[in-house]
Amino acid sequence: MPRIFSLPLLALALLSVAVVTGCAGAPVQEMSNARQAVRAAERAGATATAPVVMGEAKELLKSAESHLRRGDYRTARDEAELSRTKAVEARSLAETAKASHQP
């Protein structure tokens, strides 16, 4: 029986499938990171001290969750990462504001 695929070609095909599958997966970790960052910013008082940045973080997270439900994983991942960045910024602003009001 003749060989249809050579071993290197088969290995390359399997590697390609693994790479594509890995990139296309749901951004579970990114979503978790964003949610945790938003919660931490809220606990730090960012809703009051940095409402604009905090609002952006929450809206990005909400949008990421919507994209996740629709299966648009790339956009969900990007927005979750942006949400996390904004939440970290909001938390930093809140902590700076608290520190500047302490005697």
Stockholm file with secondary structure:
# STOCKHOLM 1.0

chainA/1-103         MPRIFSLPLLALALLSVAVVTGCAGAPVQEMSNARQAVRAAERAGATATAPVVMGEAKELLKSAESHLRRGDYRTARDEAELSRTKAVEARSLAETAKASHQP
#=GR chainA/1-103 SS CCCSSCHHHHHHHHHHHHHHHHHTSCCHHHHHHHHHHHHHHHHTTHHHHSHHHHHHHHHHHHHHHHHHHHTCHHHHHHHHHHHHHHHHHHHHHHHHHHHHTCC
#=GC SS_cons         CCCSSCHHHHHHHHHHHHHHHHHTSCCHHHHHHHHHHHHHHHHTTHHHHSHHHHHHHHHHHHHHHHHHHHTCHHHHHHHHHHHHHHHHHHHHHHHHHHHHTCC
//
